[in-house]
């Protein structure tokens, strides 16, 4: 497990790893973050991309441009 973020209620947690139920990255997920309203998750990974996920639908709402290196930290405002 590479990254961990807690939802505001303290009952739910999201983690980053190599194998995961939300498929979108190619390779390991190094960082995860939860939005203040608990409606979105951000993930950054080995494939040099940032993805924003909708919590309810579990769908990708944004997939960022490829960066030159792995994404090791993500934050949501």
C-alpha positions as CSV (number, residue, x, y, z in Angstrom):
1,X,0.0,0.0,0.0
2,X,1.4,3.4,-1.0
3,X,-1.1,6.1,0.0
4,X,-3.9,6.4,2.4
5,X,-6.7,9.1,2.8
6,X,-9.6,9.1,5.2
7,X,-13.1,10.4,4.5
8,X,-14.4,13.1,6.8
9,X,-16.7,10.7,8.7
10,X,-13.7,8.7,9.7
11,X,-15.5,5.5,8.8
12,X,-14.2,5.2,5.2
13,X,-10.7,5.1,3.8
14,X,-9.2,5.0,0.3
15,X,-5.8,3.4,-0.4
16,X,-3.4,3.3,-3.3
17,X,-1.6,0.2,-4.4
18,X,-0.8,-1.9,-7.5
19,X,-4.0,-3.9,-7.5
20,X,-7.2,-2.0,-7.0
21,X,-10.9,-2.1,-7.8
22,X,-10.9,1.3,-9.5
23,X,-9.0,0.7,-12.7
24,X,-7.5,3.7,-14.5
25,X,-3.8,3.9,-13.8
26,X,-1.1,1.8,-15.6
27,X,1.0,0.7,-12.7
28,X,1.0,1.5,-9.0
29,X,-1.0,4.3,-7.3
30,X,1.4,6.3,-5.1
31,X,-0.9,8.9,-3.6
32,X,-4.6,9.4,-2.9
33,X,-6.7,12.3,-1.5
34,X,-10.4,12.8,-0.7
35,X,-12.2,16.0,-1.4
36,X,-13.6,18.0,1.6
37,X,-17.2,17.1,0.6
38,X,-16.3,13.4,0.3
39,X,-17.6,13.4,-3.3
40,X,-14.3,12.9,-5.2
41,X,-11.1,11.0,-4.9
42,X,-7.8,12.0,-6.5
43,X,-5.1,9.5,-7.3
44,X,-1.6,9.9,-8.7
45,X,0.7,7.2,-9.8
46,X,3.6,5.5,-11.4
47,X,2.2,6.2,-14.9
48,X,2.7,9.9,-14.4
49,X,-1.0,10.8,-14.4
50,X,-3.6,12.3,-12.0
51,X,-7.1,10.9,-12.0
52,X,-10.2,12.4,-10.3
53,X,-12.9,9.9,-9.5
54,X,-16.5,10.4,-8.6
55,X,-17.1,8.5,-5.3
56,X,-20.8,7.6,-6.0
57,X,-20.4,6.4,-9.6
58,X,-16.8,5.1,-9.2
59,X,-16.2,6.7,-12.7
60,X,-13.3,8.8,-13.9
61,X,-14.4,12.5,-14.1
62,X,-10.9,13.8,-15.1
63,X,-7.7,12.2,-16.2
64,X,-4.7,14.6,-16.2
65,X,-2.0,15.1,-18.7
66,X,1.1,12.9,-18.4
67,X,3.8,14.4,-16.3
68,X,7.5,13.7,-16.8
69,X,7.8,11.6,-13.6
70,X,5.6,9.6,-11.3
71,X,3.0,11.5,-9.3
72,X,3.8,11.1,-5.6
73,X,1.4,13.6,-4.0
74,X,-2.1,14.7,-4.8
75,X,-4.5,17.2,-3.0
76,X,-8.0,18.2,-3.5
77,X,-9.2,21.7,-2.5
